[in-house]
Structure formats: C-alpha cells, structure tokens
Amino acid sequence: MTRILYFSRDYTPHDHRFLTALAESGHEVGYLRLEDRGLGREDRPVPAGVTLLPWAGGRTPFGWAAVPRLTRSLRKVVRSFSPDVIHAGPIQSAAFLVALAGLSRKLVAVSWGYDLLMDAPRSRWMRFVTRYTLRRSAAFVGDCDTIRQLAVSYGMNPERIVTFPWGVDLRHFRPAPKSAEKTFTLLSTRGWAPIYGVDVLARAFVRFARQRPEVRLVMLGNGPLAADLRQIFLRGGVMEQVSFPGLVRYADLPRFYRMADLYLSASHSDGSSISLLEAMACGVPALVSDIPGNREWVTPGENGWWFRDGDATDLSEKMLCAFDARTRLPEMGRAARHIAESRADWRKNFPKLFEAYRMVG
C-alpha cells in the first residue's frame, strides 16, 4: 500500500473524483487544501478513507506573502504523514510549494490545464515559478498533448511525463431519449469569467436568435461577468430566450446536457475540457472555439464544429450551420458518445496516474 499526500489548490468536483478513486484503490490518502476561495466548491464531503490533514493553509485565498509560513507548515506535515508520493497541482501553487520545501524527490506535479496555458505566460515571475517547479518534479501528469508540449518547453523531462485525459464517469454522463419539444436548445456550462469567452458567446447568440426566434440558450453557472451578460441579452432583445439556472449540482448536470441539442464553449484556453467531455458522453454535439485542446476532441462535421476563437460573428454563423443541420445532430451525438467511450472513460484512464507514481523514488 502506497501512502499518498494529495495536495490541491481548493476542493472541487475534480478533487472529489481523484480523492475517491485514490481511496477506493486501497492506498492511504492524506489531503491538503491550499485555500478556500468559495467558488466552484464541491458540496459533497471529503470521501471516506481520506484524511483531511491540518496545517497552516486551507482557510483563506493563497497569496505569495504566505509562502514562507506555508512552506514551513508543509514540511511539518510531510514529516508527520511520511508520504511515499506527493500528488500536487496546480503547478504555480501547490506543486511549487512542494518543490520549494525541498520535497522534489516525491513530487508528482499535476497540471490543471490553465496553469500552463494561462498562468505560466502571464509574467516573468510566473515563468520562473513554472520552470523552477517542473525542473524539480519527479514526474508530471497532463491531460492532453498541448499540455505535454508546454511542460517540456518549461524544462520538464519528457521521459517522466504521463499524458491522459482525466475523462468522465460514463455511467453518470450518458445519453437519454430526447423529448419531442421543437425548441432548439443550446447549452453553456462554463463559468462567467473572461477566460471562458462567455461574452463572445452572448453576442453571437444575439445575432443567431434574431434570425431564429424559436431557439433558446441555457447558461449554467455564475461569475464576474453576470451583469455584462445580462446587458448584452437585454440590449439585443433576446432575454426571454435565455434561462439562467445558476450553479448546478454535479448530480443534476446530466439532465441539462440531455435537454440540449448543442453544447457551446467559447473558452479562450482549455486542455481536455471536462465540460466538453461530459457533453460528448451525453451524446451532445459540440460547437467550440478553435483552440488546440478542443481540436483534440472535436472533428468538424463529425461530432461538432469549430469557430474562430474570439469571433462572435463566426460563432453565430456556426450556430446557424448547426441549426440547419439539426436532422444530423442525433448521428453526430452518437459519434460524440463513441469518442467519449473510447478515449474519455474515467475508470479506464485513471489507473494511468499510477504510472507517474511509479516514477517517484
């Protein structure tokens, strides 16, 4: 049995899934939470068999001024818990603290996608932190080839990289018969923040809905752009065609995917997007921004479409294409489900994590 210290930035549905799988694999698992941001938090308790370890962090947002105090506390936790492996990410926060604490020999650095795609290029300091961490990691885990290439560019040894999409629970996210409702429904599940391009999506929907008044848009979530989005819809005269269910529990997500004819994501940056994989697993074609992570999953005309990143006009035109091709959407949805079954099955993909763990030592 391996003793694993799982160290993450916050407590999200992704953390719950990893912790559950690690506990069920028969290993002893300790969990360190770096901060409590109060956004996107998992509402389920920490899984049975996982020990939530007390330490100096986990109660407030992470700040650089706290690094010396957190590093000292982390060393104490490691001396007490004595893990064989330290699973830590994102790169510039949890994984960086492990490297800074001199615990590199046990460090499996796990990218969350945005840490390399968005955070690393932001400043000279962030590039330094990224290189410092990756050059001191015993192993690295990423969810797509784009992330792998970035890790290598920041100094990670390519022979110590394990790449696999985290995937989804195909039993939870699965297709269901569509209702006979004639309304054409588009679904967005991304957060209402600039990185996810929801303002682009909103402007595109205004153009689309003016031409096809029978369509509707369901926007899950919340975020800092809430007021801006509502203004776009109000000024565009389409507010009655948009619904805002708010933040939705994990257990309820499949119902929203299944009611949709088309999944939308205008994100400017993604690895293997879990939301996209969830939609595909539910048999929903996708219309997504033309960025490297999405191109690994969506093939235009087969299981969805691309549009030019940041281009609301092109997105609205692709919405019209999807609407005009709506008789083909069930076939495209079946293709999406097939891809999810072959490449995005969480239960098949998760064991690859242990390949990285075996590199430690």
DRENDO-1510 file (C-alpha; in Angstrom, 1 decimal, always signed):
<recs>
REC; n; res; u; v; w
REC; 1; MET; +0.0; +0.0; +0.0 .
REC; 2; THR; +1.3; +3.5; -1.0 .
REC; 3; ARG; +0.9; +6.5; +1.3 .
REC; 4; ILE; -0.2; +9.4; -0.9 .
REC; 5; LEU; -0.3; +13.1; +0.0 .
REC; 6; TYR; -2.9; +14.7; -2.3 .
REC; 7; PHE; -2.2; +18.5; -2.3 .
REC; 8; SER; -4.6; +20.7; -4.3 .
REC; 9; ARG; -5.5; +24.4; -4.5 .
REC; 10; ASP; -9.1; +24.1; -3.4 .
REC; 11; TYR; -11.9; +21.4; -3.1 .
REC; 12; THR; -13.7; +21.0; -6.4 .
REC; 13; PRO; -15.6; +18.2; -8.1 .
REC; 14; HIS; -12.3; +17.2; -9.8 .
REC; 15; ASP; -10.6; +16.9; -6.4 .
REC; 16; HIS; -13.5; +14.8; -5.1 .
REC; 17; ARG; -13.2; +12.5; -8.1 .
REC; 18; PHE; -9.4; +12.0; -7.7 .
REC; 19; LEU; -9.7; +11.5; -3.9 .
REC; 20; THR; -12.5; +9.0; -4.2 .
REC; 21; ALA; -10.6; +6.9; -6.8 .
REC; 22; LEU; -7.4; +7.0; -4.8 .
REC; 23; ALA; -9.2; +5.9; -1.6 .
REC; 24; GLU; -11.0; +3.1; -3.4 .
REC; 25; SER; -7.7; +1.9; -4.9 .
REC; 26; GLY; -6.7; +0.8; -1.4 .
REC; 27; HIS; -4.0; +3.3; -0.7 .
REC; 28; GLU; -3.7; +5.5; +2.4 .
REC; 29; VAL; -4.6; +9.1; +1.3 .
REC; 30; GLY; -4.0; +12.4; +3.1 .
REC; 31; TYR; -5.4; +15.6; +1.7 .
REC; 32; LEU; -4.1; +19.1; +2.0 .
REC; 33; ARG; -6.2; +22.0; +0.7 .
REC; 34; LEU; -4.2; +25.2; -0.1 .
REC; 35; GLU; -7.1; +27.7; +0.0 .
REC; 36; ASP; -10.8; +28.3; +0.3 .
REC; 37; ARG; -12.0; +30.6; -2.5 .
REC; 38; GLY; -15.7; +29.9; -2.0 .
REC; 39; LEU; -16.2; +29.5; -5.8 .
REC; 40; GLY; -16.8; +26.2; -7.6 .
REC; 41; ARG; -16.6; +24.4; -4.3 .
REC; 42; GLU; -17.6; +20.7; -4.2 .
REC; 43; ASP; -20.7; +20.3; -2.0 .
REC; 44; ARG; -20.0; +16.6; -1.2 .
REC; 45; PRO; -17.9; +15.8; +1.8 .
REC; 46; VAL; -14.3; +14.6; +1.6 .
REC; 47; PRO; -14.6; +10.9; +0.6 .
REC; 48; ALA; -14.4; +8.2; +3.2 .
REC; 49; GLY; -10.9; +6.8; +3.6 .
REC; 50; VAL; -9.3; +10.2; +3.0 .
REC; 51; THR; -7.7; +12.0; +5.9 .
REC; 52; LEU; -8.0; +15.8; +5.8 .
REC; 53; LEU; -4.7; +16.9; +7.3 .
REC; 54; PRO; -4.5; +20.0; +9.5 .
REC; 55; TRP; -1.9; +22.7; +8.5 .
REC; 56; ALA; -1.4; +26.4; +8.1 .
REC; 57; GLY; -3.3; +26.7; +4.8 .
REC; 58; GLY; -6.8; +25.9; +3.6 .
REC; 59; ARG; -8.8; +28.7; +5.1 .
REC; 60; THR; -8.1; +31.8; +3.0 .
REC; 61; PRO; -7.1; +32.6; -0.6 .
REC; 62; PHE; -3.5; +31.8; -1.4 .
REC; 63; GLY; -1.0; +34.8; -1.5 .
REC; 64; TRP; +2.7; +35.0; -2.2 .
REC; 65; ALA; +3.3; +36.6; +1.2 .
REC; 66; ALA; +2.2; +33.4; +2.9 .
REC; 67; VAL; +4.7; +31.2; +1.1 .
REC; 68; PRO; +7.4; +31.0; +3.9 .
REC; 69; ARG; +4.8; +30.2; +6.5 .
REC; 70; LEU; +3.1; +27.6; +4.3 .
REC; 71; THR; +6.4; +26.0; +3.3 .
REC; 72; ARG; +7.4; +25.5; +6.9 .
REC; 73; SER; +4.0; +24.0; +7.7 .
REC; 74; LEU; +4.2; +21.7; +4.7 .
REC; 75; ARG; +7.5; +20.3; +5.8 .
REC; 76; LYS; +5.9; +19.5; +9.2 .
REC; 77; VAL; +3.0; +17.7; +7.6 .
REC; 78; VAL; +5.3; +15.7; +5.4 .
REC; 79; ARG; +7.5; +14.7; +8.4 .
REC; 80; SER; +4.4; +13.6; +10.3 .
REC; 81; PHE; +2.4; +11.9; +7.5 .
REC; 82; SER; +5.5; +10.5; +5.7 .
REC; 83; PRO; +4.1; +10.0; +2.2 .
REC; 84; ASP; +5.6; +7.9; -0.5 .
REC; 85; VAL; +4.2; +10.2; -3.2 .
REC; 86; ILE; +3.1; +13.9; -3.1 .
REC; 87; HIS; +0.5; +14.5; -5.8 .
REC; 88; ALA; +0.4; +18.3; -6.2 .
REC; 89; GLY; -1.1; +20.8; -8.5 .
REC; 90; PRO; -1.7; +23.4; -10.0 .
REC; 91; ILE; +1.9; +24.0; -10.9 .
REC; 92; GLN; +2.5; +27.5; -9.6 .
REC; 93; SER; +0.8; +27.0; -6.2 .
REC; 94; ALA; +0.6; +23.5; -4.6 .
REC; 95; ALA; +3.3; +21.9; -6.7 .
REC; 96; PHE; +5.6; +25.0; -6.4 .
REC; 97; LEU; +5.3; +24.8; -2.6 .
REC; 98; VAL; +6.3; +21.2; -2.6 .
REC; 99; ALA; +9.4; +21.9; -4.8 .
REC; 100; LEU; +10.3; +25.0; -2.6 .
REC; 101; ALA; +10.1; +22.8; +0.5 .
REC; 102; GLY; +12.8; +20.6; -0.8 .
REC; 103; LEU; +10.5; +17.6; -1.4 .
REC; 104; SER; +11.1; +17.2; -5.1 .
REC; 105; ARG; +12.1; +13.5; -4.9 .
REC; 106; LYS; +8.5; +12.6; -4.1 .
REC; 107; LEU; +6.7; +15.2; -6.2 .
REC; 108; VAL; +4.3; +14.3; -9.0 .
REC; 109; ALA; +3.3; +17.7; -10.4 .
REC; 110; VAL; -0.2; +17.6; -11.9 .
REC; 111; SER; -1.3; +20.3; -14.4 .
REC; 112; TRP; -4.8; +21.7; -14.2 .
REC; 113; GLY; -4.5; +23.0; -17.8 .
REC; 114; TYR; -4.9; +26.7; -17.1 .
REC; 115; ASP; -1.7; +26.8; -15.0 .
REC; 116; LEU; +0.4; +26.2; -18.1 .
REC; 117; LEU; -1.9; +27.6; -20.7 .
REC; 118; MET; -2.7; +30.9; -19.0 .
REC; 119; ASP; -0.8; +31.4; -15.7 .
REC; 120; ALA; +2.7; +30.5; -16.8 .
REC; 121; PRO; +3.0; +33.1; -19.7 .
REC; 122; ARG; +1.5; +35.9; -17.6 .
REC; 123; SER; +4.7; +37.3; -16.2 .
REC; 124; ARG; +8.5; +36.7; -15.8 .
REC; 125; TRP; +7.8; +35.6; -12.2 .
REC; 126; MET; +5.2; +33.0; -13.2 .
REC; 127; ARG; +7.5; +31.7; -15.9 .
REC; 128; PHE; +10.3; +31.4; -13.3 .
REC; 129; VAL; +8.0; +29.6; -10.8 .
REC; 130; THR; +6.8; +27.2; -13.6 .
REC; 131; ARG; +10.4; +26.3; -14.6 .
REC; 132; TYR; +11.5; +26.0; -11.0 .
REC; 133; THR; +8.8; +23.5; -10.2 .
REC; 134; LEU; +8.9; +21.4; -13.3 .
REC; 135; ARG; +12.7; +21.0; -13.3 .
REC; 136; ARG; +12.3; +19.7; -9.7 .
REC; 137; SER; +9.4; +17.3; -10.3 .
REC; 138; ALA; +10.0; +13.6; -10.2 .
REC; 139; ALA; +7.1; +13.1; -12.6 .
REC; 140; PHE; +4.4; +15.2; -14.4 .
REC; 141; VAL; +0.8; +14.5; -15.3 .
REC; 142; GLY; -1.1; +16.4; -18.0 .
REC; 143; ASP; -4.4; +15.8; -19.8 .
REC; 144; CYS; -3.5; +16.4; -23.4 .
REC; 145; ASP; -0.6; +16.7; -25.9 .
REC; 146; THR; -0.8; +20.5; -25.8 .
REC; 147; ILE; -0.1; +20.5; -22.1 .
REC; 148; ARG; +2.7; +17.9; -22.6 .
REC; 149; GLN; +4.5; +20.2; -25.1 .
REC; 150; LEU; +4.2; +23.2; -22.8 .
REC; 151; ALA; +5.6; +21.2; -19.8 .
REC; 152; VAL; +8.6; +20.2; -21.9 .
REC; 153; SER; +9.2; +23.8; -23.0 .
REC; 154; TYR; +9.4; +24.8; -19.3 .
REC; 155; GLY; +12.0; +22.2; -18.6 .
REC; 156; MET; +10.1; +19.0; -17.7 .
REC; 157; ASN; +12.0; +15.8; -18.6 .
REC; 158; PRO; +9.8; +14.3; -21.5 .
REC; 159; GLU; +10.6; +10.8; -20.3 .
REC; 160; ARG; +8.9; +11.5; -17.0 .
REC; 161; ILE; +5.6; +12.7; -18.4 .
REC; 162; VAL; +2.3; +10.8; -18.3 .
REC; 163; THR; -0.4; +12.1; -20.5 .
REC; 164; PHE; -4.0; +11.1; -20.3 .
REC; 165; PRO; -7.4; +12.9; -20.3 .
REC; 166; TRP; -9.0; +12.8; -16.9 .
REC; 167; GLY; -12.2; +11.7; -18.5 .
REC; 168; VAL; -15.7; +11.4; -17.1 .
REC; 169; ASP; -17.9; +8.9; -15.4 .
REC; 170; LEU; -19.7; +7.4; -18.4 .
REC; 171; ARG; -22.4; +5.8; -16.2 .
REC; 172; HIS; -23.3; +9.2; -14.8 .
REC; 173; PHE; -23.0; +11.1; -18.0 .
REC; 174; ARG; -24.9; +9.1; -20.6 .
REC; 175; PRO; -27.4; +9.8; -23.4 .
REC; 176; ALA; -31.1; +9.6; -22.9 .
REC; 177; PRO; -34.0; +9.9; -25.4 .
REC; 178; LYS; -34.8; +13.4; -26.5 .
REC; 179; SER; -38.2; +14.9; -25.9 .
REC; 180; ALA; -40.4; +15.9; -28.8 .
REC; 181; GLU; -40.0; +19.6; -27.9 .
REC; 182; LYS; -39.5; +21.6; -31.1 .
REC; 183; THR; -37.3; +24.3; -29.4 .
REC; 184; PHE; -33.7; +24.2; -30.5 .
REC; 185; THR; -31.7; +24.4; -27.2 .
REC; 186; LEU; -28.1; +25.5; -26.8 .
REC; 187; LEU; -26.2; +24.9; -23.6 .
REC; 188; SER; -23.3; +26.6; -21.9 .
REC; 189; THR; -21.8; +25.3; -18.7 .
REC; 190; ARG; -18.7; +27.4; -18.4 .
REC; 191; GLY; -18.0; +30.0; -15.7 .
REC; 192; TRP; -18.9; +33.6; -16.4 .
REC; 193; ALA; -15.3; +34.8; -16.5 .
REC; 194; PRO; -13.3; +36.4; -19.3 .
REC; 195; ILE; -11.2; +33.3; -19.8 .
REC; 196; TYR; -14.3; +31.3; -20.9 .
REC; 197; GLY; -15.4; +33.7; -23.6 .
REC; 198; VAL; -19.0; +33.9; -22.4 .
REC; 199; ASP; -19.3; +37.5; -23.6 .
REC; 200; VAL; -18.4; +36.3; -27.1 .
REC; 201; LEU; -21.0; +33.6; -26.8 .
REC; 202; ALA; -23.6; +36.1; -25.7 .
REC; 203; ARG; -23.0; +38.4; -28.6 .
REC; 204; ALA; -23.1; +35.5; -31.0 .
REC; 205; PHE; -26.4; +34.2; -29.6 .
REC; 206; VAL; -28.0; +37.7; -30.0 .
REC; 207; ARG; -27.2; +37.6; -33.7 .
REC; 208; PHE; -28.4; +34.0; -34.0 .
REC; 209; ALA; -31.6; +34.4; -32.1 .
REC; 210; ARG; -32.7; +37.4; -34.1 .
REC; 211; GLN; -32.7; +35.2; -37.2 .
REC; 212; ARG; -34.1; +32.1; -35.4 .
REC; 213; PRO; -36.5; +33.3; -32.7 .
REC; 214; GLU; -37.5; +29.7; -31.9 .
REC; 215; VAL; -34.1; +29.0; -30.3 .
REC; 216; ARG; -33.2; +29.2; -26.6 .
REC; 217; LEU; -30.0; +29.3; -24.6 .
REC; 218; VAL; -29.4; +27.8; -21.2 .
REC; 219; MET; -26.5; +29.3; -19.3 .
REC; 220; LEU; -25.4; +27.4; -16.2 .
REC; 221; GLY; -23.1; +28.9; -13.6 .
REC; 222; ASN; -22.3; +32.4; -12.4 .
REC; 223; GLY; -19.3; +34.7; -12.2 .
REC; 224; PRO; -17.9; +38.3; -12.5 .
REC; 225; LEU; -19.4; +38.9; -16.0 .
REC; 226; ALA; -23.0; +38.3; -14.9 .
REC; 227; ALA; -24.1; +41.9; -15.2 .
REC; 228; ASP; -22.3; +42.3; -18.6 .
REC; 229; LEU; -24.0; +39.2; -20.0 .
REC; 230; ARG; -27.5; +40.3; -19.0 .
REC; 231; GLN; -26.9; +43.7; -20.6 .
REC; 232; ILE; -25.8; +42.0; -23.8 .
REC; 233; PHE; -29.0; +39.9; -23.9 .
REC; 234; LEU; -31.2; +42.9; -22.8 .
REC; 235; ARG; -29.8; +45.3; -25.4 .
REC; 236; GLY; -30.1; +42.5; -28.0 .
REC; 237; GLY; -33.7; +41.9; -27.2 .
REC; 238; VAL; -33.3; +38.2; -26.6 .
REC; 239; MET; -33.5; +38.0; -22.8 .
REC; 240; GLU; -36.7; +36.0; -23.0 .
REC; 241; GLN; -34.9; +33.3; -25.0 .
REC; 242; VAL; -32.2; +32.8; -22.3 .
REC; 243; SER; -32.5; +31.0; -19.0 .
REC; 244; PHE; -30.1; +31.1; -16.0 .
REC; 245; PRO; -30.5; +28.1; -13.7 .
REC; 246; GLY; -27.4; +29.2; -11.7 .
REC; 247; LEU; -24.9; +26.8; -10.2 .
REC; 248; VAL; -26.0; +23.2; -10.7 .
REC; 249; ARG; -25.0; +20.2; -8.5 .
REC; 250; TYR; -22.9; +17.5; -10.1 .
REC; 251; ALA; -25.8; +15.0; -9.7 .
REC; 252; ASP; -28.1; +17.3; -11.8 .
REC; 253; LEU; -25.7; +18.1; -14.6 .
REC; 254; PRO; -26.6; +15.2; -16.9 .
REC; 255; ARG; -30.3; +16.4; -17.1 .
REC; 256; PHE; -29.1; +19.7; -18.6 .
REC; 257; TYR; -26.8; +18.1; -21.1 .
REC; 258; ARG; -29.6; +15.7; -22.2 .
REC; 259; MET; -32.1; +18.6; -22.8 .
REC; 260; ALA; -29.6; +20.3; -25.1 .
REC; 261; ASP; -29.3; +20.0; -28.9 .
REC; 262; LEU; -25.9; +21.6; -29.0 .
REC; 263; TYR; -23.2; +22.3; -26.4 .
REC; 264; LEU; -21.3; +25.6; -26.6 .
REC; 265; SER; -17.9; +26.6; -25.4 .
REC; 266; ALA; -16.2; +29.9; -26.4 .
REC; 267; SER; -13.3; +29.4; -23.9 .
REC; 268; HIS; -10.0; +31.0; -25.0 .
REC; 269; SER; -7.9; +28.4; -23.2 .
REC; 270; ASP; -8.5; +24.7; -22.4 .
REC; 271; GLY; -6.7; +21.4; -22.2 .
REC; 272; SER; -9.1; +18.4; -22.4 .
REC; 273; SER; -12.2; +20.3; -21.1 .
REC; 274; ILE; -14.2; +18.2; -18.7 .
REC; 275; SER; -17.3; +20.1; -19.6 .
REC; 276; LEU; -16.8; +19.2; -23.3 .
REC; 277; LEU; -16.2; +15.5; -22.4 .
REC; 278; GLU; -19.4; +15.5; -20.2 .
REC; 279; ALA; -21.4; +16.8; -23.1 .
REC; 280; MET; -19.9; +14.3; -25.5 .
REC; 281; ALA; -20.6; +11.4; -23.1 .
REC; 282; CYS; -24.3; +12.5; -23.0 .
REC; 283; GLY; -24.4; +12.3; -26.8 .
REC; 284; VAL; -24.5; +16.1; -27.5 .
REC; 285; PRO; -22.6; +17.6; -30.5 .
REC; 286; ALA; -20.3; +20.5; -29.6 .
REC; 287; LEU; -19.6; +23.9; -31.1 .
REC; 288; VAL; -16.3; +25.1; -29.6 .
REC; 289; SER; -13.5; +27.6; -30.1 .
REC; 290; ASP; -10.8; +26.6; -32.4 .
REC; 291; ILE; -8.0; +26.1; -29.9 .
REC; 292; PRO; -5.5; +23.2; -29.6 .
REC; 293; GLY; -7.2; +21.4; -26.7 .
REC; 294; ASN; -10.6; +21.4; -28.4 .
REC; 295; ARG; -9.2; +20.2; -31.7 .
REC; 296; GLU; -8.0; +17.0; -30.0 .
REC; 297; TRP; -11.7; +16.1; -29.3 .
REC; 298; VAL; -14.0; +17.8; -31.9 .
REC; 299; THR; -13.8; +17.0; -35.6 .
REC; 300; PRO; -15.9; +19.4; -37.7 .
REC; 301; GLY; -18.9; +17.7; -39.3 .
REC; 302; GLU; -18.3; +14.5; -37.4 .
REC; 303; ASN; -19.2; +15.3; -33.8 .
REC; 304; GLY; -19.4; +19.1; -33.8 .
REC; 305; TRP; -17.9; +22.3; -35.2 .
REC; 306; TRP; -15.1; +24.8; -34.5 .
REC; 307; PHE; -15.4; +28.6; -34.7 .
REC; 308; ARG; -12.6; +31.2; -34.7 .
REC; 309; ASP; -11.6; +31.9; -31.2 .
REC; 310; GLY; -13.0; +35.3; -30.0 .
REC; 311; ASP; -15.0; +35.8; -33.2 .
REC; 312; ALA; -18.7; +36.3; -32.3 .
REC; 313; THR; -19.7; +36.7; -35.9 .
REC; 314; ASP; -18.2; +33.4; -36.9 .
REC; 315; LEU; -19.7; +31.7; -33.9 .
REC; 316; SER; -23.2; +33.0; -34.8 .
REC; 317; GLU; -22.7; +31.7; -38.3 .
REC; 318; LYS; -21.7; +28.2; -37.0 .
REC; 319; MET; -24.8; +28.3; -34.8 .
REC; 320; LEU; -26.9; +28.7; -37.9 .
REC; 321; CYS; -25.0; +25.9; -39.6 .
REC; 322; ALA; -25.8; +23.6; -36.6 .
REC; 323; PHE; -29.5; +24.7; -36.7 .
REC; 324; ASP; -29.7; +24.0; -40.4 .
REC; 325; ALA; -28.1; +20.6; -39.9 .
REC; 326; ARG; -30.3; +19.7; -36.9 .
REC; 327; THR; -31.6; +16.5; -38.6 .
REC; 328; ARG; -28.0; +15.2; -38.4 .
REC; 329; LEU; -27.4; +16.1; -34.8 .
REC; 330; PRO; -28.5; +12.7; -33.4 .
REC; 331; GLU; -26.0; +11.0; -35.6 .
REC; 332; MET; -23.3; +13.4; -34.5 .
REC; 333; GLY; -24.3; +12.9; -30.9 .
REC; 334; ARG; -23.8; +9.2; -31.3 .
REC; 335; ALA; -20.3; +9.8; -32.7 .
REC; 336; ALA; -19.5; +12.1; -29.7 .
REC; 337; ARG; -20.6; +9.3; -27.3 .
REC; 338; HIS; -18.4; +6.8; -29.2 .
REC; 339; ILE; -15.4; +9.1; -28.8 .
REC; 340; ALA; -16.1; +9.5; -25.1 .
REC; 341; GLU; -16.4; +5.7; -24.6 .
REC; 342; SER; -13.1; +5.1; -26.5 .
REC; 343; ARG; -10.9; +7.9; -25.1 .
REC; 344; ALA; -12.6; +9.7; -22.1 .
REC; 345; ASP; -13.7; +6.9; -19.7 .
REC; 346; TRP; -12.5; +8.0; -16.3 .
REC; 347; ARG; -12.4; +4.4; -14.9 .
REC; 348; LYS; -10.1; +3.3; -17.8 .
REC; 349; ASN; -7.9; +6.4; -17.7 .
REC; 350; PHE; -7.4; +6.9; -14.0 .
REC; 351; PRO; -5.1; +3.9; -13.5 .
REC; 352; LYS; -2.5; +5.7; -15.8 .
REC; 353; LEU; -1.9; +8.0; -12.9 .
REC; 354; PHE; +0.0; +5.2; -11.1 .
REC; 355; GLU; +2.5; +5.2; -14.0 .
REC; 356; ALA; +3.6; +8.6; -12.7 .
REC; 357; TYR; +3.6; +7.5; -9.1 .
REC; 358; ARG; +5.9; +4.6; -10.0 .
REC; 359; MET; +8.5; +7.2; -11.3 .
REC; 360; VAL; +8.9; +8.5; -7.7 .
REC; 361; GLY; +11.8; +7.3; -5.6 .
</recs>
